[in-house]
């Protein structure tokens, strides 16, 4: 049961981080819910690997991951991997 709970938790936290990243980046992004959750999960993984000390404070970790996600999203739009509606 712990594995399923970890997956559900990763999806929920990924959604929060992904929506935070989309809110930080100005303009509209033409990505759906699965890509938003994936962006959040990837951002959370990057922050977890690079900043292992942030694991002590989950709120700061989520905020930093949202900014990392905004950077990843900006880069993806800039490179043409995703489209922007603005």
C-alpha angles and dihedrals in degrees: 000000000000093000093054090047090052092052093048090047092050090051093049094046090043090054092050092049093043093051089046091052091049090049092051094051111077119236129025125303120209098220129118133226097275092054091045091053091044090051090052094048092049091047091050091050092050092050092045092053098041099038106034092163091066091070088085091067113040095187093058089044091055093048093049090046090052090055091046088049090051088053092049091047092048090050092048092051092044092051092048095246090121132021130239125215095211 
